[in-house]
Amino acid sequence: MSAARAGRLDEGRRLLEAALAAAPSDRGTLADLVVVLSWAGRDREALARFDSLGAAGAPAYAIAAAAVSARRIGQAARAVQLYQAAIAGGDRSTETRIGLALAEAARGDGAAARAALAEAEAADPSNPRLRQAARDVEALLRPDPAAEARRVRALAQSAGPDQAVTAARLAASGGNAGSAAAMADALMDLRRPFDALAVLEPALLRAPRDPALRRREALALAAVGAPELALVRAASVPGALRPAEERRIRGAANAFLVRWGAQIESPTPRDPAARYARTDAAIAALDAAIAAWTPLGPEAADAVRAARTDRLVALRDRTRMEEVIAEAARLREGGELPPYAREAVGDALLSRRRPEEAEAEYRAVLAADPGALAPSVGLFYALSEQRRWTEAQQVVQRLDREIPAWRALRGPEPPVAEWDRLQVDTAGILWRMWGDDLAGAEAVVDPLASAAAMNASLRSLRGDIWRLRGWPDQALEEYETALTNAPDDLDLRLGRAEALLDRRRYAEAREEIRVLGEQYPENTAVQRLQRRQAIRDMWELEATVRGGLGRDSSKPELDVGVRLYTPPIAENWRAFSGALLRTGDTNNGSLTTYRAVAGLEWRSPDIVVSGGVTIDWEGVDRGGAFVDAALRLSDQWTIDAGGQLTAADTPLAALRAGVYADSARIGATWRQSDLREAAAYVRVMQFSDDNTRWIGFARWQERVMNLPDWKLDIQPYAYASSNTRQDVPYYSPERDLEVAATAALTWIPWKRYERDLRVRFVVTAGGYWQEGFGWSPVLAARWENEHTLSDTLSVVYGAGWVRRDYDGQAEDSGSVVGGLRWRF
């Protein structure tokens, strides 16, 4: 207490709090603490401590200190009670009596205030404080609102806003309408709308129809984010708001409807009408406001523009993106848009596949608010669509630094999860996915999804990665498991439909896509899924061109093939027909052969079977047949087998001599992921001249470089064959073995959504061994371009060179490759 009396109030308070902590039941220490807190102006703390002390049995000096604090924060009635209790308890000091007079005046009881002041004067007539107290009492009873408001504003400058708020509440505590209005204006100037409402409330209880008070209440309610309530309260006194104020608050209420529609999830998300009911209501309200205000001309021009700007955001939320872009262009004729509207324009441009323009909008938003999350994520998407990977990664890294996984709370509470962090992690995962680093994306999402098993977004993302890695069974299980907890989650339903198509469960996929299309017709992801289904339902034309040396011929050969597939029949069937032309030189002269093909293909979840008949002209005029089957055992393993009567790859030299071959094969493929696979097969060819050729092949493929625009695959392989006859008119080594490795470097110099250009450089080097001739080098190099011109048309073309030995003689030749795939 000595420290407090010496003016060291903080020191005195700390010492008293320490003493009280050591002896919590010491009422004397608690009473002293109430006094020091009141001296320090910490009035609410003083009253809270006094409530712990209790008025019964409390020393009079502590009651008087509590009375001072109650009066200062505007609790005039309570202050009167406390002053009276302090006087009854023995504190008859002049300051206490003056405090009672001021409290009585503050609550509007002039007679009681003057009586208390008279008692103080009678007890201490020479006290100089009495004259000022008398003036203060009269000022409270007959306030000058304008002067009090000026005093409050000045106090805010000199002592801080908290002291000004205390003074404003005290000045308005008598319930006088003029004082309350003036204090509310002062508090609104200080950006303290909640305190303005606290000042207005008792005055409105006395004068509920006072238009000045209702106007200020409406303005304060609008300032605290309750514009609709502001309009309701103002409507109880017609004309309380000025027209411009009413338009501004109505605009804020409509803007609130826009935000509400975007932020509050519909309880029936599968119903298109109900899903956007709140946003549609906001658009209707904005349309009505625009229609009502536009005829007012320049007077309401700002309100009309604000309403149109808010409507632009609502149109974005309603996915009416073309309208957003058109309305933004019209609004820009009158000046630039505010940042929140430019963000909506960026979203619209991005959805219409205009990422360069969207980038400019997002950067403008971030220039005004560098830390904003939504435009940062939008900028990430825009940069990724342009394949500017480094810049997109920098956006994610900045967000990673700025947004922690946990937010610390004040006091002893433990930190809480920062949910915005999920968007940051998702962006980082997508950056890896879109750059084809699926393994890296999986490494990030897997622990997150495992730790948050109920989070549909993370589970969907993990399923998408597994599906893209070539594991549709694993992905489908992930989607369906997560859907048991979140049956309405759109991302999970989309992923499941994609996986159903991947697993060739076509009828189920078609039904799910139909339902999604009905429920989410405006959703771009649903539209892409519908497009995938529509493409599958088209005709398909395949054409190939290949020329150069092969393993079974020492002369270059050119093959041109074409095959046409029908749209699916009863989901699983397709018919096809085609033709094959082969031409080249042989040791016995040149030959051009022709083949016609017709057949059926059946695709089920676990097996694909393709079979048909053929007929050949020139060389060997003979009909034939073929069947191929691929049995899917799991996401990793496939067994394939096939047989041909009159094999399509019978050497031209054999056909030139009238020899044909039948063949059979069986093989297996193990595909661990998008980065690694292995395959092997065994094949037998039975020639009509009684030669039997056995062929074995094995390969291993590993992706050793996997950057967004560069890929490098290494494929070591081994090929071996044996023939039972060598006295034949075609190349037929008794035994041979080829061991080599192929490196394929793929460069993606350009990509724009479904369209892209891939340039591939392929080099093969190894050794070839032939019975009786020993080892010789095998060398080959090839360049090819693959153009995806649309989601239904792609072409491949390229050229190369190959060098290999046949019976000890080195041969080299140019090579060509070409192809076309067209769905229509």
Secondary structure, 3 states (H helix, E strand, C coil): CHHHHCCCHHHHHHHHHHHHHHCCCCHHHHHHHHHHHHHCCCHHHHHHHHHHHCCCCCCHHHHHHHHHHHHHCCCHHHHHHHHHHHHHCCCCCHHHHHHHHHHHHHCCCHHHHHHHHHHHHHHCCCCCHHHHHHHHHHHHHCCCHHHHHHHHHHHHHHHCHHHHHHHHHHHHCCCCHHHHHHHHHHHHHCCCHHHHHHHHHHHHHHCCCCHHHHHHHHHHHHHCCCHHHHHHHHHCCCCCCCHHHHHHHHHHHHHHHHHHHHHCCCCCCCCHHHHCHHHHHHHHHHHHHHHHHHHHHHHHHHHHHHHHHHHHHHHHHCCCHHHHHHHHHHHHHHCCCCHHHHHHHHHHHHHCCCHHHHHHHHHHHHHHCCCCHHHHHHHHHHHHHCCCHHHHHHHHHHHHHHCCCEECCCCCCCCEECCHHHHHHHHHHHHHHHCCCHHHHHHHHHHHHHHCCCCHHHHHHHHHHHHHCCCHHHHHHHHHHHHCCCCCCHHHHHHHHHHHHHCCCHHHHHHHHHHHHHHCCCCHHHHHHHHHHHHHCCCEEEEEEEEEEECCEEEEEEEEEEEEECCCECCCEEEEEEEEEEEEEECCEEEEEEEEEEEEEEECCCEEEEEEEEEEECCCCCEEEEEEEEEECCCCEEEEEEEEECCCCCCHHHHHCCCCEEEEEEEEEEEEECCEEEEEEEEEEEECCCCEEEEEEEEEEEEEEECCCEEEEEEEEEEEEEECCCCCCCCCCCEEEEEEEEEEEEEEEEEECCEEEEEEEEEEEEEEEECCCEEEEEEEEEEEEEEECCCCEEEEEEEEEEEEEECCEEEEEEEEEEEEEEEC
